[in-house]
């Protein structure tokens, strides 16, 4: 078997969707499992849909995910260039080659002429297709005299090159994921291979590039499955050996019906893109997993399992483990339903596995934390107390804002539960005790216990209102831990402020 070489070939027409990231990931895992190469190729022949910044976004997104190409526009390689817009000379030579076969022809029909014919068909309740039934009645090199074709070409009349689909031929097609199936060529139309600006369409350019770059396996989304017959015939027309194909199922909406879209993300509150993307035309920002606080390793772990299962139904896998286990033949045929809750669960698992020291710089990156003057030692202690309750690093801050700023109000339900006519007197007396106490968690715990016993109070009668003065509600880690982190001056100021405010 020749060396495995796969390619991920996105178009720079906008941000990279989850489905595209998963395709790139499966490409990468398969290549690395087989000791092969992963190629990133930018298919930018559709200049009308090109979006400024989209190519850079694609490369940055893959790098964030840890999906590093062996060859790409950025990394170079033996089959450069890796942008289709820079490969025109290569395509021109193959356009000449296919026009010498019986598999292609020149069509001079104008868009206006085709639109007129389309409307005529619609008026009869039929759908027009440029195919083996209609091509012999249209303006092309199959119907026009040779001299007229030469004359039109000499006059620089615009034309396209179309594929000449064979008549009534049964194609037996092979797909690694979906098995063997058949297609009758009479159901396929004569696709445009080269546009009137001389640039090839996706269909022609991608088989040329795959051949030139020695791609052994084409892994792509199931939306390209209807094009497989055409692509196999294009390889036949050029006299080339076709690669093996694998068409991945869709990532489905949370409710399970239909392809996951940006609208679903907006509706249910989750991103469908790996990174934030700013639309250069409108300035609108689409949310990304990176900016929402997901770890790249949890993101790709979650994404890998949307369509493939490792042995023993393991869920937490490193990239190295995914590479070792990945098998294209075990990719699921059915679509995989997206779950926001599962994505968050994965991130939580990865957060819990990280050390406090690994989380420290991520917490310090938060603008809210940067606005404080807390030491690394204090932040590490906060992380150790709040980590277990967090799904994202930002939760360490949001669930523990009381460590960073004093409460501005007090929860009404908590007040009714924790505060009574004697609370002010008890807390004032406790302040006197705390003034004389070393502010370590153990010393504070002992001091509060001793105080409660001396006043014949249950611990709840002391701890609940004390927590309320420090936090603003009845939540958070152990009260002595909160006191120790806040320090004596801040703790006493909060208790006295609450006494004055509530009284």
C-alpha positions as CSV (number, residue, x, y, z in Angstrom):
1,X,0.0,0.0,0.0
2,X,1.3,3.5,-0.9
3,X,1.7,6.1,1.9
4,X,-1.5,7.4,3.3
5,X,-2.1,11.0,2.4
6,X,-5.3,12.9,3.2
7,X,-6.3,16.5,2.7
8,X,-8.7,18.9,4.4
9,X,-9.8,21.4,1.7
10,X,-12.1,24.2,3.1
11,X,-13.2,27.2,1.1
12,X,-12.5,30.6,2.7
13,X,-16.1,31.7,2.6
14,X,-16.6,32.2,6.3
15,X,-15.8,30.7,9.7
16,X,-15.1,27.0,10.1
17,X,-18.2,25.1,11.3
18,X,-18.0,22.3,13.8
19,X,-18.6,19.8,11.0
20,X,-15.6,21.1,9.1
21,X,-13.4,20.9,12.2
22,X,-14.5,17.3,12.8
23,X,-13.7,16.4,9.1
24,X,-10.2,17.9,9.6
25,X,-9.8,16.0,12.9
26,X,-10.8,12.7,11.4
27,X,-8.4,13.3,8.5
28,X,-5.6,14.1,10.9
29,X,-6.3,11.1,13.2
30,X,-6.5,8.7,10.3
31,X,-3.3,10.0,8.7
32,X,-1.3,9.9,11.9
33,X,-2.7,6.4,12.8
34,X,-1.3,5.2,9.5
35,X,1.9,7.1,9.7
36,X,0.8,9.3,6.8
37,X,0.5,13.0,5.9
38,X,-2.2,15.5,6.6
39,X,-2.5,18.3,4.0
40,X,-4.4,21.6,4.3
41,X,-5.4,22.9,0.9
42,X,-7.4,26.1,0.5
43,X,-10.1,25.8,-2.2
44,X,-10.6,29.5,-3.2
45,X,-11.8,29.2,-6.8
46,X,-15.2,30.7,-5.9
47,X,-14.1,34.3,-5.8
48,X,-17.7,35.6,-5.5
49,X,-18.0,34.1,-2.0
50,X,-14.5,34.8,-0.7
51,X,-14.5,36.4,2.8
52,X,-11.6,38.5,3.9
53,X,-9.8,36.9,6.9
54,X,-11.5,33.5,6.5
55,X,-8.3,31.7,5.4
56,X,-6.3,33.0,8.4
57,X,-9.2,32.0,10.6
58,X,-9.2,28.4,9.3
59,X,-5.5,28.0,10.0
60,X,-5.7,29.6,13.4
61,X,-8.6,27.4,14.4
62,X,-6.8,24.2,13.4
63,X,-3.7,25.2,15.3
64,X,-5.8,26.0,18.4
65,X,-7.3,22.5,18.1
66,X,-3.8,20.9,17.8
67,X,-4.6,19.8,14.2
68,X,-1.3,20.8,12.7
69,X,-0.9,20.1,8.9
70,X,2.2,18.5,7.5
71,X,1.7,20.6,4.3
72,X,-0.3,23.8,3.9
73,X,-0.1,27.4,2.5
74,X,1.6,28.3,5.8
75,X,3.9,25.3,6.2
76,X,4.7,24.7,2.5
77,X,5.5,21.3,1.1
78,X,6.5,19.3,-2.0
79,X,3.2,19.9,-3.8
80,X,2.9,23.6,-3.4
81,X,1.2,25.9,-4.0
82,X,-1.7,24.9,-1.6
83,X,-4.1,27.6,-2.7
84,X,-6.2,26.7,-5.7
85,X,-6.1,30.3,-6.9
86,X,-2.4,29.9,-7.4
87,X,-2.6,26.7,-9.4
88,X,-4.3,28.0,-12.5
89,X,-1.4,27.0,-14.9
90,X,-1.7,23.4,-13.6
91,X,-5.5,23.4,-14.3
92,X,-5.1,24.8,-17.8
93,X,-3.0,21.9,-18.9
94,X,-5.6,19.4,-17.6
95,X,-8.4,21.3,-19.2
96,X,-6.7,20.9,-22.6
97,X,-6.2,17.2,-21.8
98,X,-9.9,16.4,-20.9
99,X,-11.2,18.3,-23.9
100,X,-9.2,15.8,-26.1
101,X,-11.3,12.9,-24.6
102,X,-15.0,12.1,-25.1
103,X,-15.7,13.1,-21.5
104,X,-16.0,16.9,-21.9
105,X,-17.3,19.5,-24.3
106,X,-17.5,23.3,-24.6
107,X,-20.8,25.0,-24.0
108,X,-21.6,28.6,-25.3
109,X,-25.0,29.0,-23.7
110,X,-25.4,32.3,-22.0
111,X,-26.9,32.6,-18.5
112,X,-29.8,34.4,-20.0
113,X,-30.5,31.6,-22.5
114,X,-30.3,29.0,-19.8
115,X,-32.7,31.0,-17.6
116,X,-35.2,31.3,-20.5
117,X,-35.1,27.5,-21.0
118,X,-35.4,26.9,-17.2
119,X,-38.6,29.0,-17.1
120,X,-40.0,27.2,-20.1
121,X,-39.6,23.9,-18.2
122,X,-41.1,25.4,-15.0
123,X,-44.1,26.5,-17.0
124,X,-44.7,22.9,-17.9
125,X,-44.2,21.7,-14.3
126,X,-40.8,20.2,-15.1
127,X,-37.2,20.8,-13.9
128,X,-34.5,21.7,-16.4
129,X,-31.1,20.0,-16.1
130,X,-28.2,20.3,-18.5
131,X,-27.7,16.5,-19.1
132,X,-27.6,13.8,-21.7
133,X,-31.3,14.4,-22.6
134,X,-31.0,18.2,-23.2
135,X,-27.4,18.8,-24.3
136,X,-28.0,17.8,-27.9
137,X,-30.5,20.6,-28.2
138,X,-28.3,23.4,-26.7
139,X,-25.5,25.6,-27.9
140,X,-22.3,23.6,-27.4
141,X,-19.5,21.8,-29.3
142,X,-21.6,18.6,-29.5
143,X,-24.3,20.4,-31.6
144,X,-22.6,23.2,-33.4
145,X,-20.5,22.6,-36.6
146,X,-16.8,22.5,-36.0
147,X,-16.2,25.6,-38.0
148,X,-18.7,27.6,-36.0
149,X,-17.1,26.4,-32.7
150,X,-13.7,27.6,-34.0
151,X,-15.2,30.9,-35.1
152,X,-16.8,31.5,-31.6
153,X,-13.5,30.6,-29.9
154,X,-11.6,32.9,-32.2
155,X,-14.0,35.7,-31.3
156,X,-13.4,35.1,-27.6
157,X,-17.0,34.2,-27.0
158,X,-17.5,33.2,-23.4
159,X,-17.9,29.5,-22.8
160,X,-17.7,26.9,-20.0
161,X,-16.4,23.3,-20.1
162,X,-18.9,20.7,-19.1
163,X,-18.5,17.0,-18.3
164,X,-20.2,14.7,-20.8
165,X,-22.1,12.3,-18.6
166,X,-22.3,8.7,-20.1
167,X,-25.7,7.5,-21.2
168,X,-27.5,4.9,-19.1
169,X,-24.5,3.5,-17.3
170,X,-24.6,1.9,-13.9
171,X,-21.8,3.0,-11.6
172,X,-20.8,0.8,-8.7
173,X,-19.4,3.1,-6.0
174,X,-17.4,2.2,-2.9
175,X,-17.4,4.2,0.4
176,X,-15.4,3.1,3.4
177,X,-18.2,4.2,5.8
178,X,-21.3,3.5,3.7
179,X,-20.3,0.4,1.8
180,X,-21.2,-0.3,-1.9
181,X,-24.0,1.3,-3.8
182,X,-25.0,2.0,-7.4
183,X,-25.9,5.1,-9.4
184,X,-27.3,5.3,-12.9
185,X,-25.6,8.1,-14.9
186,X,-28.9,9.1,-16.4
187,X,-29.7,10.6,-13.0
188,X,-26.6,12.9,-13.1
189,X,-26.2,16.1,-15.1
190,X,-23.4,17.6,-17.1
191,X,-21.6,19.6,-14.4
192,X,-19.5,22.6,-15.3
193,X,-15.8,21.8,-15.0
194,X,-14.3,25.1,-16.0
195,X,-16.1,28.4,-15.6
196,X,-16.2,31.2,-18.2
197,X,-13.3,33.0,-16.4
198,X,-11.1,30.0,-17.0
199,X,-11.1,28.8,-13.4
200,X,-12.1,25.2,-12.6
201,X,-15.1,24.5,-10.4
202,X,-14.7,22.4,-7.2
203,X,-15.4,19.2,-9.1
204,X,-12.5,19.5,-11.5
205,X,-10.0,21.3,-9.4
206,X,-10.3,19.0,-6.5
207,X,-9.7,15.8,-8.4
208,X,-6.7,17.4,-10.2
209,X,-5.2,18.6,-6.9
210,X,-5.9,15.2,-5.2
211,X,-4.1,13.4,-8.1
212,X,-1.2,15.9,-8.1
213,X,-0.8,15.8,-4.4
214,X,-1.0,12.0,-4.3
215,X,-4.0,11.9,-2.0
216,X,-4.8,8.3,-1.1
217,X,-8.1,8.8,0.9
218,X,-10.7,11.6,0.6
219,X,-12.6,12.1,3.8
220,X,-15.4,14.6,3.5
221,X,-19.0,15.4,4.5
222,X,-22.0,13.5,3.3
223,X,-23.2,16.5,1.3
224,X,-20.6,15.5,-1.3
225,X,-21.9,11.9,-1.7
226,X,-24.1,12.8,-4.7
227,X,-21.0,14.1,-6.5
228,X,-19.1,10.8,-6.0
229,X,-20.2,9.3,-9.3
230,X,-19.0,12.4,-11.2
231,X,-15.7,12.4,-9.4
232,X,-15.1,8.7,-10.1
233,X,-15.8,9.3,-13.8
234,X,-13.5,12.3,-13.8
235,X,-10.7,10.0,-12.6
236,X,-11.6,7.6,-15.4
237,X,-11.6,10.3,-18.0
238,X,-8.1,11.4,-16.9
239,X,-6.8,7.9,-16.8
240,X,-5.9,8.2,-13.1
241,X,-6.4,5.8,-10.2
242,X,-9.1,7.2,-7.8
243,X,-8.4,7.5,-4.1
244,X,-10.6,5.7,-1.5
245,X,-13.6,7.8,-0.3
246,X,-15.3,8.1,3.1
247,X,-18.3,10.4,3.6
248,X,-19.0,11.5,7.1
249,X,-22.5,11.8,8.5
250,X,-23.9,15.1,9.7
251,X,-23.6,16.6,13.1
252,X,-27.3,17.0,14.0
253,X,-29.3,19.6,15.9
254,X,-29.8,19.0,19.7
255,X,-33.3,17.7,19.0
256,X,-31.9,15.3,16.5
257,X,-33.4,16.4,13.2
258,X,-31.4,18.3,10.6
259,X,-27.9,19.6,10.3
260,X,-26.6,21.7,13.2
261,X,-26.5,25.4,12.2
262,X,-25.5,28.7,13.7
263,X,-29.1,29.5,14.3
264,X,-29.3,26.4,16.6
265,X,-26.3,27.8,18.5
266,X,-27.9,31.2,18.8
267,X,-31.2,29.6,20.0
268,X,-29.7,27.2,22.6
269,X,-26.8,29.3,23.7
270,X,-23.7,27.5,22.4
271,X,-21.1,28.2,19.7
272,X,-20.9,26.3,16.4
273,X,-17.5,27.7,15.5
274,X,-14.1,26.9,17.2
275,X,-13.1,30.6,17.5
276,X,-14.9,33.9,17.6
277,X,-15.4,35.2,14.0
278,X,-16.1,38.8,13.1
279,X,-18.0,39.2,9.8
280,X,-16.0,41.9,7.9
281,X,-19.1,43.0,6.0
282,X,-21.4,43.5,9.0
283,X,-19.1,43.6,12.0
284,X,-21.3,41.0,13.8
285,X,-19.4,38.5,16.0
286,X,-20.1,34.8,16.1
287,X,-19.1,33.1,19.3
288,X,-16.3,30.5,19.4
289,X,-15.4,27.7,21.8
290,X,-12.0,29.2,22.6
291,X,-13.5,32.5,23.8
292,X,-16.3,30.7,25.7
293,X,-13.6,29.1,27.8
294,X,-13.3,25.6,26.4
295,X,-10.0,23.9,26.5
296,X,-8.8,22.8,23.0
297,X,-8.2,19.2,24.3
298,X,-11.7,18.9,25.7
299,X,-13.2,20.4,22.5
300,X,-11.6,17.9,20.2
301,X,-12.2,15.0,22.6
302,X,-15.9,15.9,22.5
303,X,-15.9,16.4,18.7
304,X,-14.1,13.1,18.0
305,X,-16.9,11.1,19.7
306,X,-19.6,12.8,17.6
307,X,-19.5,10.0,15.0
308,X,-16.9,7.5,16.3
309,X,-16.5,5.3,19.3
310,X,-13.2,4.0,20.8
311,X,-12.7,0.6,22.4
312,X,-14.3,-0.1,25.7
313,X,-16.5,3.0,25.3
314,X,-13.9,5.3,26.8
315,X,-14.8,8.9,26.9
316,X,-11.7,10.8,28.0
317,X,-8.9,10.4,25.5
318,X,-5.8,12.4,24.8
319,X,-4.9,13.3,21.2
320,X,-2.3,10.6,21.3
321,X,-4.9,8.0,22.4
322,X,-7.3,9.1,19.7
323,X,-4.5,8.7,17.1
324,X,-3.7,5.2,18.4
325,X,-7.3,4.0,18.4
326,X,-8.8,5.8,15.4
327,X,-10.3,3.5,12.7
328,X,-12.1,5.0,9.7
329,X,-14.1,1.8,9.3
330,X,-15.6,2.3,12.7
331,X,-17.0,5.8,12.0
332,X,-20.8,5.7,12.4
333,X,-23.1,5.9,9.4
334,X,-25.9,7.7,11.3
335,X,-25.8,11.4,12.2
336,X,-24.5,12.4,15.7
337,X,-26.7,14.6,17.8
338,X,-25.0,17.6,19.4
339,X,-25.3,18.1,23.1
340,X,-24.3,21.4,24.8
341,X,-24.5,19.6,28.2
342,X,-22.1,16.9,27.0
343,X,-19.7,19.5,25.6
344,X,-19.7,21.2,29.0
345,X,-19.2,17.9,30.8
346,X,-16.1,17.2,28.8
347,X,-14.7,20.7,29.7
348,X,-15.4,20.1,33.3
349,X,-13.5,16.8,33.3
350,X,-10.5,18.4,31.7
351,X,-10.6,21.3,34.2
352,X,-10.7,18.9,37.2
353,X,-7.6,17.1,35.8
354,X,-5.5,20.3,35.6
355,X,-3.3,21.4,38.5
356,X,-4.0,24.6,40.3
357,X,-0.7,25.9,38.9
358,X,-1.9,25.1,35.3
359,X,-5.2,27.0,36.0
360,X,-3.5,30.0,37.6
361,X,-2.4,31.9,34.4
362,X,-5.8,31.2,32.8
363,X,-7.5,32.7,35.8
364,X,-5.2,35.7,35.7
365,X,-6.0,36.3,32.1
366,X,-9.6,37.2,33.0
367,X,-10.0,41.0,32.9
368,X,-12.0,40.9,36.2
369,X,-9.1,39.2,38.0
370,X,-6.5,41.5,36.4
371,X,-8.4,44.5,38.0
372,X,-7.5,43.1,41.5
373,X,-4.2,43.0,43.3
374,X,-4.5,39.5,44.7
375,X,-1.3,37.5,45.0
376,X,-0.6,34.3,43.1
377,X,-0.6,32.5,46.5
378,X,-4.1,33.8,47.2
379,X,-5.4,33.0,43.7
380,X,-4.0,29.4,44.0
381,X,-6.0,29.0,47.3
382,X,-9.1,30.4,45.6
383,X,-8.7,27.9,42.7
384,X,-8.3,25.0,45.2
385,X,-11.5,25.9,46.9
386,X,-13.6,26.7,43.8
387,X,-12.2,24.3,41.2
388,X,-14.5,21.4,42.0
389,X,-17.6,23.6,41.4
390,X,-16.3,24.9,38.0
391,X,-16.9,23.9,34.4
392,X,-14.9,26.7,33.0
393,X,-12.0,28.8,34.4
394,X,-14.3,31.8,34.4
395,X,-16.6,29.9,36.8
396,X,-13.9,30.1,39.4
397,X,-14.3,33.8,39.3
398,X,-18.1,34.0,38.8
399,X,-18.8,31.5,41.5
400,X,-16.4,33.2,43.9
401,X,-16.8,36.9,43.1
402,X,-17.0,37.5,46.9
403,X,-13.3,36.8,47.1
404,X,-12.6,39.7,44.7
405,X,-15.2,42.3,45.9
406,X,-17.4,42.8,48.9
407,X,-21.2,42.1,48.5
408,X,-23.2,45.1,47.5
409,X,-26.5,43.5,48.6
410,X,-27.8,40.6,50.6
411,X,-30.1,37.8,49.4
412,X,-33.6,38.4,50.9
413,X,-34.4,34.7,51.4
414,X,-31.0,34.2,53.1
415,X,-31.7,37.1,55.4
416,X,-35.0,35.7,56.6
417,X,-33.3,32.4,57.2
418,X,-30.0,33.5,58.8
419,X,-30.8,36.8,60.6
420,X,-32.9,37.5,63.7
421,X,-33.1,40.1,66.4
422,X,-30.0,38.7,68.3
423,X,-27.8,38.3,65.2
424,X,-26.3,41.8,65.4
425,X,-25.3,41.4,69.0
426,X,-23.7,38.0,68.3
427,X,-21.7,39.2,65.3
428,X,-20.5,42.3,67.1
429,X,-19.2,40.1,69.9
430,X,-17.6,37.8,67.3
431,X,-15.8,40.7,65.8
432,X,-14.1,41.3,69.1
433,X,-12.9,37.7,69.1
434,X,-11.7,37.8,65.5
435,X,-9.7,40.9,66.2
436,X,-7.5,38.8,68.5
437,X,-7.4,35.7,66.3
438,X,-4.7,34.6,63.9
439,X,-6.2,34.5,60.5
440,X,-5.4,31.0,59.4
441,X,-8.3,28.7,58.5
442,X,-7.6,26.3,61.4
443,X,-7.3,29.0,64.0
444,X,-10.4,30.7,62.8
445,X,-12.4,27.5,62.9
446,X,-11.4,26.9,66.5
447,X,-12.1,30.5,67.5
448,X,-15.6,30.4,66.0
449,X,-16.4,27.1,67.6
450,X,-15.2,28.3,71.0
451,X,-17.3,31.5,70.6
452,X,-20.4,29.6,69.7
453,X,-20.0,27.3,72.8
454,X,-19.4,30.3,75.1
455,X,-22.6,31.9,73.9
456,X,-24.6,28.7,73.9
457,X,-25.3,29.0,70.2
458,X,-25.6,26.3,67.6
459,X,-23.0,26.6,64.9
460,X,-25.7,27.4,62.3
461,X,-26.7,30.5,64.3
462,X,-23.1,31.8,63.9
463,X,-22.0,30.4,60.5
464,X,-25.0,31.3,58.4
465,X,-25.2,35.0,59.3
466,X,-21.4,35.2,59.2
467,X,-21.4,33.7,55.7
468,X,-24.1,36.1,54.6
469,X,-22.0,39.1,55.7
470,X,-18.9,37.9,53.8
471,X,-20.6,36.5,50.6
472,X,-24.0,38.2,50.4
473,X,-25.8,34.9,50.2
474,X,-25.6,31.4,51.7
475,X,-23.1,29.8,49.3
476,X,-19.4,29.3,48.9
477,X,-16.7,27.1,50.6
478,X,-16.2,26.8,54.4
479,X,-16.4,30.1,56.2
480,X,-13.0,29.9,57.9
481,X,-11.4,29.4,54.4
482,X,-13.2,32.5,53.2
483,X,-12.1,34.5,56.2
484,X,-8.5,33.4,55.8
485,X,-8.4,34.4,52.1
486,X,-10.1,37.8,52.7
487,X,-7.8,38.6,55.6
488,X,-8.6,40.3,59.0
489,X,-9.1,43.8,57.8
490,X,-11.4,43.0,54.9
491,X,-13.4,40.3,56.8
492,X,-14.1,42.6,59.8
493,X,-15.0,45.5,57.4
494,X,-17.6,43.2,55.7
495,X,-19.1,42.0,58.9
496,X,-19.4,45.5,60.4
497,X,-20.8,46.9,57.0
498,X,-23.5,44.1,57.0
499,X,-24.4,44.8,60.6
500,X,-24.9,48.5,59.8
501,X,-26.7,47.9,56.5
502,X,-29.1,45.2,57.8
503,X,-29.8,46.8,61.1
